[in-house]
């Protein structure tokens, strides 16, 4: 029974984390269009900071914590599978992407314009690709 509760809360944490990973680069697309120091830019700074710190960081932490708890409860490390290694590498890449986004939030907060709109539109696809890999590894376990 503990396994099912861990799994349910793990999925909830992942959904919250993914929502932020999909939304934050989109905010940056629109933030990039605003005038430095303008009222709209200040609103975007607040939105980006709150999304990152109040939702994304806690959701990422819970995703990792609950995911590792699931590995422990199922004793998955006793018989490591390639699918689990690939999944964990993709989750590590997702974490790196999250931290990378954090560096852009910091740059925008300091009134820098680190990249153009097109860049933020393109990187918005990265979490989608990683999510596909993670879900296939966790559900289908092809390796």
N, C-alpha and C positions, 0 to 999 in steps of 0.2 A: 504494500500500500504506500509506503514511503516513496518508492520509486515513481509511482504515478503522480504524487503530489510534486515531487521534485521536477518531473518532466513537464507538468502543467505550468508551474511557475517559471521554468526555464524557457518555455515557448512564449509566455507572456513577456518576459524580459527581452527576448530576442525581437519580438514584434515592436516593442517600444524603441529598442536600439536601432532597428532597421528604419523605422519611421523617421528618426532623426537623421540617419545617414542618407536617406533619400531627400529629405527636406532642406538640410543645411546647405548643400551646394546650390540648390535652387534659390535660396535666400541670397546667396553670394552673387548669383547672376544678376538679380535685381539691385542688390546693394552696389554693385560695380557701376550701375547707371547713375547713381545719385551724386550730387555735388559734395565734395569733401567739406565736412563741418556743417553741412545743412541739417535741417530738422529731420528730414527723411532718413539721412544717413545715420543720425543718432538713434532713430527708432530701429533701424536694421541692426545696429550694434547691440542694442538691448535684446532684441529677438534672438540674435545669434548666440550671445553670451548665455542667456537663460536656457535656450534649447540645449546647448552644449553642456552646461554645468548642472542644470536642474533635472534634465531628462536623460541625455545621452551618456554621460559618465556613470551615473547610478545604474542605468540599464545595461551598459557594457560590463560593469563590475558584477552585477547580478548574473548576467549571462555566463560569464566565466566561472563564477563561484558555483552556480547551480550545475553548469556543465561538468565541472570537475567533480562535483558531488555525485553526479550520475555515473561518471566513470568509476568512481570509488565504490558506489553501491552495487554496480553491476560487475565489479571486478574485471573490467575491460582490459586493464593493463596486464593481467595475468596471462592473457592470450591476445597480445596486440595484433591488430589487423591493419592492413594497408589502408583500408577505407578510413579508419580512425586517424591515422597519421596524416592523410591527405586533408581530411576535414579540419584537424587541428592546425595544419599549415594555412588553410584558407581562413580560419578564424583569426590566426595570428596576423595574416595579411589585412583582414578587416579591421583589426585593432590598430595596425599601422596606418591604415587609411583614416581611421577616426582621429588618431593623433595628428596626422598631417592636416586634416581639416581644422583641428585646433590651432595649428600655426597660422592658418589663414584668418581665423577669427581674431587672433591676436594682432595680425597685420592690419586688418580692417579697423580694429579698435584704436590703433595708432594712426589712423587716417592714411594708411598706405593703400595702394591699389595694386596688389601683387600680380594679378593676371587679368586677362580680358574675359568678357562674358563667354566667349566660345570655349575657353579652357574649362570654366566651371560647368558648362553644359556637358562637355565630354567626360569629365571626371565623375559626373553624376551617374554614369553607367557602371562604374567600377563596383559599387556594392551589389548591383544586380547580378553581375557575372559571378562574384564571389558567393552570393546567396544561392545561385543555381548549383554551384559546385558543392556547397555545404549541405544543401537539402538532398541532393542526389547521393552523396556519400552517407548521410545519416539514414535515409529511408531505403534506398535501393541496395546500398552496400555492394557496389559492383567489383570492388577489389578485395 
